[in-house]
Amino acid sequence: MLNITRNSNGPEDLTFVLSGRLDTTTSPELDAEVKESLGGIKELVFDIADLQYISSAGLRVLLSAQKIMNKQGSMVVKNPSDEVKEIFDVTGFADILTIE
């Protein structure tokens, strides 16, 4: 189960607050929501403080968003748990994504 909350902080800033599990079952929902939301966005934030798990499918969604934001602005992944941070480290995503 994945809960997605979208917070607009003005016309060019968008934050997705994710809680639960981002895996092969839930990642298509996030992917669709991200892709339909990025028009005109200059600053994208994923707040994943309550994300318990991320699979390779979830990592692909973040990578896809990062590729789009590289062309039009910036993207930050905030507040990963120790477990999720370890997944980023092991997969090399810690070097690709801006993580705070």
Secondary structure by P-SEA (a helix, b strand, c coil): cbbbbbbbccccbbbbbbccccccccaaaaaaaaaaccccccbbbbbccccccccaaaaaaaaaaaaaaaaccccccccccaaaaaaaaaaccccccccc
